[in-house]
Amino acid sequence: MTRALLALDLALTVLVAGFWLGAGITVAVRQEGAGRRGALVGAALTGLAVAATAGRIATVAALAAQGWWFAQEKAVLALPLVVLPALVAVPLAGPFLVAAARGRAATPSPAVRTALLTTGYGAAAGPIATLVVGYPATPVSGLVLVTLVAAASGITWLTVSGRGRPVTAGALGVVCLLAVAIPAGSAWSRTSDLAGGHAHGADPGDAHSGGTHSGDTHPDGTQPGGTSVAGLRTPADAEGPLRRFVLTARQERVALPSGRTLDAWTFGSLPGPALTVTEGDLVQVELRNTDIATGVSLHWHGYDVPNGEDGVAGVTQDAVMPGGAFTYRFLADVPGTYWYHSHQNPAESVPRGLFGTLVVLPRPAATSPDTGTSTAGPGPGQPTTDPGTGQSTTNPDAGQSTTDSGAGQSTTNPGAGLSTTGSGAGLDLTLPVHTFGGVTTLGASDLPGTREIPAGTPVRLRLVNTDSVPRRFSLDGSPFRVVAVDGRDLSGPSEVSGVVLRVPAGSRHDLAFTMPARPVRLAVEGAPWTGLVLTPPAAPGTAPGTAPPATTPRTGVPDVTAPAGAVPFVDAPVLDLLSYGSPAPPPEEFGPLRYGAPVPAEAFDRDYTMVLDRQFRFVGRVPQYAYTVDGEVFPHVPPLRVREGELIRLTVVNRGSDTHPMHPHGHHVLVLSRDGKVPEGGPLWLDTFDVQPGEVWQVALRADNPGIWLAHCHDLTHAVAGMVLHFAYDGVGTSFGVGGTTANHPE
């Protein structure tokens, strides 16, 4: 409903401005002796303007009922600027228009002309209030709009009355120009801090503000007694079986299975090597850069590493330039599905191929020496890559490995792709979906993949959306369970069918089912030429891999619209994860929260609101229709300040027409509500949550990972256009900066 109201309000804003300006111009140009036709047009436009204004008043009232964020600048700026002049214009112009329509009036008075045109100027301020001012409207923005309308009204009165001197009208014109030029110049000048270098997470007076160090601030960006992000790394004495990987970034021309070729940036393959480790491992990844001129880094999306390992250029490190290297170390202590990508210029580097998957498998099962039975967890598995599809699988042979993407080879066991679990063999596939220049791939293939799987085999499909837009998947042929989202197991997942999965940008969904005695198809909406078909062994007399046409789960009708050989997407309602699974209490560190019930504000140590929108702003000294947070763009969005141990509530409001997958680094959030509705299913822990147009999400975050953390929209085109902020722990500073003499560009 809110999304529709926002669209209706924007349409009415344009209509109100058009009708009032049209009425004013029609009346203002009317000459003595003119006929009834012009008067009738003026009267009709005025009537339409009044009706549209009334409609907008009702729409703004309805938006205010959904939340003051949706209506503030409309209610306090836009509507008064049109309603107040209209209260004067209608009584003045009404009698004239009626008389003129009956052929009994000559020319309109200067007062009538000025009143109608002034109302038109006020109405024209409506689109400016929405597209330029936005939320939150400030006294300064209100003063600018009032000044423009008043000055334009004064110029109109002087012109139509013939009483003004040119110097007076000229002075009012200068006032109009200054009312525009001063705020625009101020906004432009604020972008100069990128030319001189800007430290992420800074706010006025902060230790790491403006990329400079003053007073008692240390060269590492900290105050006395503070902590630098450079020191927030995995301890040198961390213990665990060491798993070493080398990822080498380089430019290369890559041929896809279809024969298409791409000029890509890779870590040695598309996608990058699949890193699969076991819970308890100590992971060490050396990043090297061969020839990516703009630099690279490695961010572990969804894996909550220490801040110094987060891989964000300009925040936790400098970008790795050609010939350089950087080593990341972290403990693999949380099993789940994750991915990695460059966070230096990611809006270009990720689409071009600098990404890969990370899977942390549960700790191997312990075996009782007395009984020989498994006592905990599934079995071990190590990474291999299926040569036919490029999809990551697991290998039952455990052991330490070193993978070097620069050498293009791995010393891991290249054997069978089935994972051994505590209950027997199964298939575990990691399936990143990605779009290269309009070509969608699943794994490394832009063609459908087929696998022959015996009926009864446990199957786990790990769906990873590496694109900047949500992707929808259908699984046809078997009921399934969603067992994990964003690397966190769900509580009590039940079998579902006849639904599709909507996976936000950057998010991961893990599906599990038992292979039936019929084909199972995984399809990606809008990409019928990719996908995966799992088939049981062929029956006697049947060609291997042969499968009957896909059917919809509701009608059983074969999909005859998909081209032969394609994997058709089977449309159905989207599974709502807020109503999926079984309720469960939150972990102890979330203290007073009762999941699935309204949470009082006093349960939180801090309460922040982020309003997402679009306005015209300067981004890097270039005016553009930017993506804003609370009306600001990076680097001017104030950071969210937290202290270690605090429980934070975030309210995220989307006033725009785009979906924003919000991704806070270094932390998972617990969903509290969406549009005021508390979850009815199991606890939902996310590292990327999709805030669709008109939605209001409330999430809880425990500040348990000190640092300066990026929080941004993972539609990377939105992030590079301004939708970036930070939450910064008190006492933490950074010496890394963005812009100026640095080569760091985290978005």
MARGUTOR-677793 format. One record per residue (C-alpha): residue in three letters; z, y, x. Coordinates in steps of 0.2 Angstrom, whole numbers, plus 5000, padded with zeros to 4 digits. Example, Ala and Ser with C-alpha at 12.3 -4.5 7.8 and 13.67 -1.06 7.14 Angstrom:
- rest_z_y_x
- ALA_5039_4978_5062
- SER_5036_4995_5068
! end
This chain:
- rest_z_y_x
- MET_5000_5000_5000
- THR_5005_5012_5014
- ARG_4988_5009_5022
- ALA_4979_5013_5006
- LEU_4989_5029_5003
- LEU_4986_5035_5021
- ALA_4967_5033_5019
- LEU_4968_5041_5001
- ASP_4977_5056_5008
- LEU_4964_5059_5022
- ALA_4950_5058_5010
- LEU_4959_5070_4998
- THR_4963_5082_5013
- VAL_4944_5084_5016
- LEU_4940_5086_4998
- VAL_4954_5099_4995
- ALA_4947_5109_5010
- GLY_4929_5107_5004
- PHE_4933_5112_4986
- TRP_4943_5127_4990
- LEU_4932_5134_5004
- GLY_4917_5130_4992
- ALA_4925_5140_4978
- GLY_4930_5154_4989
- ILE_4912_5156_4997
- THR_4904_5155_4980
- VAL_4914_5169_4973
- ALA_4914_5179_4989
- VAL_4895_5180_4990
- ARG_4893_5184_4971
- GLN_4883_5200_4969
- GLU_4883_5212_4954
- GLY_4872_5207_4940
- ALA_4872_5189_4946
- GLY_4869_5176_4932
- ARG_4881_5163_4925
- ARG_4876_5149_4936
- GLY_4885_5154_4951
- ALA_4901_5158_4941
- LEU_4900_5141_4933
- VAL_4899_5133_4950
- GLY_4913_5143_4956
- ALA_4924_5138_4941
- ALA_4919_5120_4943
- LEU_4924_5120_4962
- THR_4940_5129_4958
- GLY_4944_5116_4945
- LEU_4940_5102_4957
- ALA_4951_5110_4970
- VAL_4966_5111_4959
- ALA_4964_5093_4953
- ALA_4962_5087_4971
- THR_4977_5097_4977
- ALA_4987_5090_4963
- GLY_4981_5072_4968
- ARG_4986_5076_4986
- ILE_5004_5082_4981
- ALA_5006_5065_4972
- THR_4999_5055_4987
- VAL_5011_5064_4999
- ALA_5026_5061_4988
- ALA_5021_5042_4987
- LEU_5020_5042_5006
- ALA_5036_5051_5008
- ALA_5044_5037_4998
- GLN_5037_5024_5011
- GLY_5045_5034_5025
- TRP_5047_5052_5030
- TRP_5036_5048_5046
- PHE_5021_5046_5035
- ALA_5022_5063_5026
- GLN_5032_5075_5037
- GLU_5018_5087_5043
- LYS_5009_5085_5027
- ALA_5024_5090_5017
- VAL_5031_5104_5028
- LEU_5014_5111_5034
- ALA_4998_5106_5026
- LEU_5003_5107_5007
- PRO_5013_5124_5008
- LEU_4998_5132_5017
- VAL_4987_5127_5002
- VAL_4999_5127_4987
- LEU_5007_5144_4990
- PRO_4990_5153_4992
- ALA_4983_5143_4977
- LEU_4998_5150_4966
- VAL_4991_5167_4969
- ALA_4973_5163_4969
- VAL_4972_5154_4952
- PRO_4980_5167_4941
- LEU_4969_5181_4950
- ALA_4953_5171_4950
- GLY_4955_5162_4933
- PRO_4951_5176_4921
- PHE_4937_5182_4932
- LEU_4929_5165_4933
- VAL_4931_5162_4914
- ALA_4923_5179_4910
- ALA_4909_5177_4923
- ALA_4905_5160_4915
- ARG_4903_5169_4898
- GLY_4892_5182_4906
- ARG_4905_5196_4904
- ALA_4909_5200_4922
- ALA_4901_5209_4936
- THR_4907_5207_4953
- PRO_4924_5199_4959
- SER_4937_5211_4966
- PRO_4942_5210_4984
- ALA_4959_5203_4979
- VAL_4950_5188_4970
- ARG_4938_5185_4985
- THR_4952_5186_4998
- ALA_4964_5175_4987
- LEU_4951_5161_4985
- LEU_4946_5161_5003
- THR_4964_5162_5010
- THR_4967_5146_4999
- GLY_4952_5138_5008
- TYR_4959_5143_5025
- GLY_4975_5135_5021
- ALA_4967_5120_5014
- ALA_4956_5119_5030
- ALA_4973_5118_5040
- GLY_4976_5101_5031
- PRO_4964_5091_5043
- ILE_4971_5101_5058
- ALA_4989_5096_5053
- THR_4984_5078_5052
- LEU_4972_5076_5066
- VAL_4979_5088_5079
- VAL_4998_5091_5074
- GLY_5003_5074_5068
- TYR_5021_5068_5068
- PRO_5033_5076_5072
- ALA_5027_5093_5067
- THR_5036_5107_5076
- PRO_5041_5125_5073
- VAL_5028_5130_5086
- SER_5014_5120_5078
- GLY_5019_5128_5061
- LEU_5018_5145_5068
- VAL_5001_5142_5075
- LEU_4994_5137_5059
- VAL_5002_5151_5049
- THR_4996_5163_5061
- LEU_4978_5157_5060
- VAL_4978_5157_5041
- ALA_4986_5174_5040
- ALA_4974_5182_5053
- ALA_4959_5174_5045
- SER_4965_5181_5028
- GLY_4968_5198_5035
- ILE_4950_5199_5042
- THR_4943_5193_5025
- TRP_4953_5207_5016
- LEU_4947_5220_5028
- THR_4929_5214_5027
- VAL_4927_5212_5008
- SER_4937_5228_5004
- GLY_4927_5239_5016
- ARG_4944_5248_5021
- GLY_4946_5241_5038
- ARG_4941_5248_5055
- PRO_4932_5237_5067
- VAL_4946_5238_5080
- THR_4958_5231_5067
- ALA_4947_5216_5062
- GLY_4944_5214_5081
- ALA_4963_5213_5085
- LEU_4965_5200_5071
- GLY_4951_5190_5079
- VAL_4960_5191_5096
- VAL_4976_5185_5087
- CYS_4966_5170_5081
- LEU_4959_5166_5098
- LEU_4976_5167_5106
- ALA_4983_5156_5093
- VAL_4971_5142_5098
- ALA_4969_5146_5117
- ILE_4988_5147_5121
- PRO_4993_5130_5114
- ALA_4977_5122_5121
- GLY_4979_5129_5138
- SER_4997_5124_5138
- ALA_4992_5106_5134
- TRP_4979_5106_5147
- SER_4990_5112_5160
- ARG_5003_5098_5157
- THR_4990_5086_5163
- SER_4991_5093_5180
- ASP_5006_5082_5185
- LEU_4994_5068_5186
- ALA_4984_5078_5199
- GLY_5000_5080_5210
- GLY_5006_5062_5206
- HIS_5017_5057_5192
- ALA_5031_5044_5193
- HIS_5032_5032_5178
- GLY_5048_5033_5167
- ALA_5051_5051_5172
- ASP_5058_5064_5160
- PRO_5063_5082_5164
- GLY_5077_5083_5177
- ASP_5077_5065_5180
- ALA_5078_5057_5198
- HIS_5060_5051_5198
- SER_5052_5066_5188
- GLY_5035_5072_5193
- GLY_5033_5061_5208
- THR_5044_5072_5219
- HIS_5061_5070_5227
- SER_5073_5084_5227
- GLY_5092_5087_5229
- ASP_5102_5071_5232
- THR_5088_5060_5226
- HIS_5084_5046_5239
- PRO_5066_5043_5245
- ASP_5066_5027_5234
- GLY_5068_5038_5219
- THR_5086_5034_5215
- GLN_5101_5045_5214
- PRO_5116_5041_5225
- GLY_5123_5024_5220
- GLY_5108_5020_5210
- THR_5095_5005_5211
- SER_5077_5006_5216
- VAL_5064_4995_5207
- ALA_5059_4989_5224
- GLY_5076_4980_5226
- LEU_5075_4972_5209
- ARG_5067_4956_5215
- THR_5070_4938_5216
- PRO_5084_4934_5228
- ALA_5078_4928_5245
- ASP_5090_4913_5243
- ALA_5084_4908_5226
- GLU_5084_4889_5225
- GLY_5071_4877_5217
- PRO_5056_4866_5222
- LEU_5044_4879_5229
- ARG_5027_4880_5221
- ARG_5015_4891_5231
- PHE_4999_4898_5225
- VAL_4986_4910_5232
- LEU_4975_4921_5220
- THR_4961_4930_5228
- ALA_4953_4944_5218
- ARG_4934_4947_5221
- GLN_4918_4952_5213
- GLU_4906_4938_5210
- ARG_4891_4933_5199
- VAL_4897_4919_5187
- ALA_4886_4907_5177
- LEU_4893_4901_5160
- PRO_4889_4884_5153
- SER_4876_4891_5142
- GLY_4866_4898_5156
- ARG_4872_4916_5154
- THR_4877_4925_5170
- LEU_4890_4938_5172
- ASP_4895_4951_5185
- ALA_4913_4947_5185
- TRP_4929_4951_5194
- THR_4938_4934_5196
- PHE_4953_4926_5205
- GLY_4940_4912_5210
- SER_4935_4906_5193
- LEU_4934_4912_5175
- PRO_4947_4912_5169
- GLY_4958_4912_5184
- PRO_4967_4896_5191
- ALA_4978_4889_5178
- LEU_4996_4889_5185
- THR_5006_4875_5178
- VAL_5024_4873_5185
- THR_5040_4864_5179
- GLU_5056_4872_5174
- GLY_5067_4874_5189
- ASP_5053_4878_5201
- LEU_5053_4893_5212
- VAL_5036_4900_5210
- GLN_5028_4910_5224
- VAL_5011_4918_5221
- GLU_5002_4928_5235
- LEU_4989_4940_5228
- ARG_4975_4945_5240
- ASN_4961_4957_5236
- THR_4944_4954_5244
- ASP_4933_4968_5237
- ILE_4940_4975_5221
- ALA_4938_4994_5226
- THR_4950_5001_5213
- GLY_4964_4989_5217
- VAL_4973_4974_5209
- SER_4990_4968_5204
- LEU_4998_4954_5195
- HIS_5008_4956_5179
- TRP_5016_4940_5171
- HIS_5013_4943_5153
- GLY_5027_4937_5142
- TYR_5037_4930_5157
- ASP_5053_4940_5159
- VAL_5053_4942_5178
- PRO_5064_4953_5188
- ASN_5057_4971_5188
- GLY_5051_4971_5205
- GLU_5040_4956_5202
- ASP_5032_4964_5186
- GLY_5016_4969_5195
- VAL_5013_4986_5187
- ALA_5004_4998_5199
- GLY_5013_5014_5200
- VAL_5029_5008_5192
- THR_5035_4992_5202
- GLN_5023_4992_5217
- ASP_5007_5001_5224
- ALA_4990_4993_5219
- VAL_4984_4980_5231
- MET_4968_4988_5239
- PRO_4954_4978_5248
- GLY_4961_4968_5262
- GLY_4978_4970_5256
- ALA_4991_4957_5249
- PHE_5007_4956_5239
- THR_5018_4941_5236
- TYR_5027_4938_5220
- ARG_5042_4926_5218
- PHE_5051_4921_5202
- LEU_5061_4906_5195
- ALA_5052_4896_5182
- ASP_5068_4894_5171
- VAL_5060_4897_5153
- PRO_5047_4884_5148
- GLY_5033_4890_5138
- THR_5015_4897_5137
- TYR_5012_4913_5146
- TRP_4997_4922_5156
- TYR_4994_4933_5170
- HIS_4982_4948_5173
- SER_4980_4963_5184
- HIS_4990_4978_5178
- GLN_4980_4990_5189
- ASN_4966_4998_5178
- PRO_4968_4983_5166
- ALA_4956_4991_5153
- GLU_4942_4987_5165
- SER_4949_4973_5176
- VAL_4955_4961_5162
- PRO_4939_4962_5152
- ARG_4929_4958_5168
- GLY_4939_4943_5172
- LEU_4955_4946_5181
- PHE_4967_4935_5171
- GLY_4973_4917_5170
- THR_4986_4906_5162
- LEU_5004_4902_5166
- VAL_5012_4887_5158
- VAL_5030_4882_5162
- LEU_5033_4864_5157
- PRO_5051_4858_5152
- ARG_5061_4850_5165
- PRO_5057_4832_5169
- ALA_5067_4819_5159
- ALA_5082_4812_5167
- THR_5084_4793_5167
- SER_5100_4785_5165
- PRO_5103_4773_5180
- ASP_5113_4761_5168
- THR_5100_4759_5154
- GLY_5084_4766_5162
- THR_5081_4776_5146
- SER_5076_4794_5146
- THR_5090_4806_5142
- ALA_5082_4823_5141
- GLY_5066_4833_5139
- PRO_5048_4828_5141
- GLY_5040_4821_5157
- PRO_5033_4831_5172
- GLY_5015_4838_5172
- GLN_5005_4847_5185
- PRO_4989_4857_5183
- THR_4971_4851_5184
- THR_4956_4858_5176
- ASP_4944_4849_5165
- PRO_4927_4850_5173
- GLY_4917_4850_5156
- THR_4927_4864_5147
- GLY_4937_4873_5161
- GLN_4952_4871_5150
- SER_4969_4868_5158
- THR_4977_4851_5156
- THR_4991_4843_5163
- ASN_4993_4829_5176
- PRO_5007_4815_5175
- ASP_5009_4816_5194
- ALA_5023_4828_5199
- GLY_5024_4836_5216
- GLN_5023_4852_5226
- SER_5006_4860_5228
- THR_4997_4875_5235
- THR_4983_4882_5226
- ASP_4971_4894_5234
- SER_4958_4903_5223
- GLY_4950_4911_5238
- ALA_4946_4894_5245
- GLY_4940_4888_5228
- GLN_4950_4872_5229
- SER_4967_4865_5224
- THR_4977_4852_5232
- THR_4985_4847_5216
- ASN_4981_4829_5209
- PRO_4963_4830_5201
- GLY_4967_4814_5191
- ALA_4967_4812_5172
- GLY_4970_4826_5160
- LEU_4983_4818_5149
- SER_5001_4824_5151
- THR_5015_4811_5151
- THR_5030_4815_5140
- GLY_5046_4806_5137
- SER_5039_4798_5122
- GLY_5022_4792_5130
- ALA_5005_4800_5134
- GLY_4998_4815_5125
- LEU_4985_4829_5127
- ASP_4991_4846_5132
- LEU_4977_4859_5132
- THR_4979_4878_5137
- LEU_4965_4887_5128
- PRO_4963_4906_5133
- VAL_4950_4915_5122
- HIS_4941_4929_5130
- THR_4926_4940_5127
- PHE_4915_4945_5141
- GLY_4902_4958_5136
- GLY_4901_4952_5118
- VAL_4901_4933_5123
- THR_4917_4924_5118
- THR_4923_4910_5128
- LEU_4937_4896_5125
- GLY_4943_4891_5142
- ALA_4929_4893_5154
- SER_4915_4889_5141
- ASP_4904_4898_5129
- LEU_4899_4882_5121
- PRO_4908_4870_5110
- GLY_4918_4857_5119
- THR_4921_4839_5113
- ARG_4934_4827_5118
- GLU_4937_4809_5113
- ILE_4955_4806_5109
- PRO_4962_4790_5102
- ALA_4970_4791_5085
- GLY_4989_4793_5086
- THR_4989_4803_5102
- PRO_5001_4818_5102
- VAL_4991_4834_5104
- ARG_4997_4851_5109
- LEU_4985_4866_5109
- ARG_4991_4882_5118
- LEU_4981_4896_5111
- VAL_4981_4912_5122
- ASN_4973_4928_5116
- THR_4967_4938_5132
- ASP_4957_4950_5122
- SER_4962_4967_5116
- VAL_4960_4963_5097
- PRO_4968_4950_5086
- ARG_4959_4933_5085
- ARG_4959_4921_5071
- PHE_4959_4903_5073
- SER_4956_4888_5061
- LEU_4961_4870_5064
- ASP_4952_4859_5052
- GLY_4954_4840_5051
- SER_4973_4838_5053
- PRO_4989_4846_5047
- PHE_4999_4854_5061
- ARG_5015_4863_5066
- VAL_5016_4880_5076
- VAL_5030_4874_5088
- ALA_5031_4890_5099
- VAL_5025_4908_5099
- ASP_5025_4919_5114
- GLY_5034_4906_5125
- ARG_5048_4903_5113
- ASP_5051_4888_5102
- LEU_5052_4890_5084
- SER_5066_4884_5073
- GLY_5061_4869_5061
- PRO_5042_4871_5061
- SER_5035_4862_5046
- GLU_5017_4854_5045
- VAL_5005_4866_5037
- SER_4986_4865_5032
- GLY_4974_4876_5023
- VAL_4979_4891_5034
- VAL_4972_4901_5048
- LEU_4982_4908_5063
- ARG_4981_4927_5067
- VAL_4985_4928_5086
- PRO_4988_4946_5091
- ALA_4981_4953_5107
- GLY_4991_4946_5122
- SER_5000_4934_5111
- ARG_5001_4915_5112
- HIS_5003_4901_5099
- ASP_5007_4883_5102
- LEU_5001_4870_5090
- ALA_5006_4852_5089
- PHE_4999_4838_5078
- THR_4996_4819_5080
- MET_4977_4815_5082
- PRO_4971_4807_5066
- ALA_4957_4794_5064
- ARG_4944_4808_5060
- PRO_4938_4823_5070
- VAL_4948_4839_5072
- ARG_4940_4856_5075
- LEU_4947_4871_5082
- ALA_4936_4887_5078
- VAL_4937_4905_5083
- GLU_4932_4917_5069
- GLY_4916_4926_5074
- ALA_4912_4914_5088
- PRO_4904_4898_5081
- TRP_4896_4894_5097
- THR_4913_4891_5106
- GLY_4927_4880_5100
- LEU_4934_4863_5102
- VAL_4931_4846_5093
- LEU_4942_4832_5096
- THR_4935_4815_5090
- PRO_4943_4798_5089
- PRO_4933_4784_5099
- ALA_4916_4781_5091
- ALA_4915_4767_5078
- PRO_4902_4753_5081
- GLY_4885_4759_5078
- THR_4890_4778_5080
- ALA_4885_4789_5094
- PRO_4899_4795_5104
- GLY_4906_4812_5099
- THR_4897_4812_5082
- ALA_4907_4821_5069
- PRO_4904_4825_5050
- PRO_4901_4843_5044
- ALA_4917_4853_5044
- THR_4925_4855_5027
- THR_4936_4869_5019
- PRO_4954_4862_5016
- ARG_4953_4868_4998
- THR_4936_4863_4992
- GLY_4931_4849_5004
- VAL_4913_4857_5004
- PRO_4904_4856_5020
- ASP_4900_4872_5029
- VAL_4881_4873_5029
- THR_4880_4891_5035
- ALA_4885_4888_5053
- PRO_4871_4884_5065
- ALA_4869_4866_5070
- GLY_4880_4861_5084
- ALA_4892_4876_5081
- VAL_4911_4874_5077
- PRO_4912_4884_5060
- PHE_4927_4894_5056
- VAL_4936_4888_5040
- ASP_4943_4904_5032
- ALA_4960_4903_5023
- PRO_4975_4913_5020
- VAL_4984_4918_5036
- LEU_5000_4909_5040
- ASP_5015_4922_5039
- LEU_5026_4918_5053
- LEU_5040_4928_5046
- SER_5041_4915_5032
- TYR_5039_4900_5043
- GLY_5052_4888_5050
- SER_5070_4886_5047
- PRO_5084_4899_5048
- ALA_5095_4898_5063
- PRO_5109_4909_5070
- PRO_5104_4921_5084
- PRO_5110_4918_5102
- GLU_5128_4924_5107
- GLU_5121_4939_5116
- PHE_5115_4946_5100
- GLY_5133_4947_5094
- PRO_5135_4953_5076
- LEU_5117_4951_5071
- ARG_5115_4939_5056
- TYR_5096_4934_5056
- GLY_5087_4935_5040
- ALA_5099_4948_5033
- PRO_5099_4967_5033
- VAL_5108_4973_5049
- PRO_5119_4989_5049
- ALA_5115_5003_5061
- GLU_5132_5002_5068
- ALA_5128_4985_5075
- PHE_5117_4993_5088
- ASP_5122_5003_5104
- ARG_5106_5014_5102
- ASP_5093_5016_5089
- TYR_5075_5022_5093
- THR_5060_5026_5083
- MET_5042_5026_5089
- VAL_5028_5033_5078
- LEU_5011_5027_5083
- ASP_4996_5038_5078
- ARG_4980_5046_5083
- GLN_4978_5065_5087
- PHE_4967_5076_5098
- ARG_4975_5077_5115
- PHE_4971_5080_5133
- VAL_4971_5063_5142
- GLY_4969_5066_5161
- ARG_4963_5084_5158
- VAL_4949_5077_5146
- PRO_4951_5081_5127
- GLN_4949_5066_5117
- TYR_4954_5058_5100
- ALA_4969_5050_5109
- TYR_4982_5036_5104
- THR_4999_5044_5103
- VAL_5018_5039_5102
- ASP_5028_5052_5093
- GLY_5014_5064_5095
- GLU_5013_5063_5114
- VAL_5002_5053_5126
- PHE_5006_5046_5143
- PRO_5014_5053_5154
- HIS_5022_5064_5142
- VAL_5030_5052_5130
- PRO_5049_5053_5134
- PRO_5056_5036_5140
- LEU_5068_5026_5130
- ARG_5085_5027_5140
- VAL_5096_5011_5140
- ARG_5111_5004_5149
- GLU_5112_4986_5154
- GLY_5120_4976_5141
- GLU_5116_4987_5126
- LEU_5109_4981_5110
- ILE_5094_4992_5105
- ARG_5085_4993_5088
- LEU_5067_4999_5089
- THR_5059_5005_5073
- VAL_5040_5005_5076
- VAL_5029_5015_5063
- ASN_5010_5014_5062
- ARG_5003_5030_5054
- GLY_4985_5026_5060
- SER_4970_5016_5055
- ASP_4971_5004_5070
- THR_4981_4989_5074
- HIS_4993_4991_5088
- PRO_5000_4975_5097
- MET_5015_4983_5105
- HIS_5021_4974_5121
- PRO_5038_4979_5130
- HIS_5038_4972_5148
- GLY_5052_4961_5154
- HIS_5060_4957_5137
- HIS_5057_4948_5121
- VAL_5062_4956_5105
- LEU_5070_4948_5089
- VAL_5060_4953_5073
- LEU_5073_4961_5061
- SER_5061_4966_5047
- ARG_5043_4971_5043
- ASP_5041_4985_5029
- GLY_5059_4983_5025
- LYS_5058_4964_5022
- VAL_5069_4953_5032
- PRO_5062_4936_5039
- GLU_5064_4921_5028
- GLY_5060_4908_5041
- GLY_5066_4905_5058
- PRO_5071_4918_5071
- LEU_5055_4925_5078
- TRP_5056_4930_5097
- LEU_5040_4940_5102
- ASP_5034_4949_5118
- THR_5019_4956_5108
- PHE_5020_4961_5090
- ASP_5006_4967_5080
- VAL_5010_4983_5070
- GLN_4995_4984_5058
- PRO_4991_5001_5049
- GLY_5004_5007_5038
- GLU_5017_4995_5043
- VAL_5035_4998_5049
- TRP_5043_4985_5060
- GLN_5061_4984_5066
- VAL_5065_4973_5081
- ALA_5081_4971_5092
- LEU_5081_4970_5111
- ARG_5095_4966_5122
- ALA_5095_4976_5138
- ASP_5098_4962_5150
- ASN_5084_4965_5163
- PRO_5087_4981_5173
- GLY_5072_4991_5179
- ILE_5059_5004_5173
- TRP_5048_4994_5161
- LEU_5031_4998_5154
- ALA_5030_4997_5135
- HIS_5012_5000_5128
- CYS_4999_4995_5115
- HIS_4990_4979_5122
- ASP_4974_4985_5115
- LEU_4970_4991_5132
- THR_4958_5004_5126
- HIS_4972_5012_5116
- ALA_4984_5011_5131
- VAL_4971_5020_5143
- ALA_4969_5033_5129
- GLY_4988_5037_5129
- MET_4998_5024_5120
- VAL_5010_5020_5134
- LEU_5029_5024_5137
- HIS_5043_5016_5146
- PHE_5061_5011_5143
- ALA_5071_5015_5158
- TYR_5088_5008_5163
- ASP_5101_5021_5168
- GLY_5103_5022_5187
- VAL_5086_5014_5191
- GLY_5073_5024_5200
- THR_5056_5021_5208
- SER_5046_5029_5222
- PHE_5030_5023_5216
- GLY_5019_5036_5207
- VAL_5003_5037_5197
- GLY_4988_5049_5201
- GLY_4988_5062_5215
- THR_4986_5054_5232
- THR_4990_5037_5225
- ALA_4977_5024_5219
- ASN_4988_5018_5205
- HIS_4982_5017_5188
- PRO_4992_5006_5177
- GLU_4982_5008_5162
! end
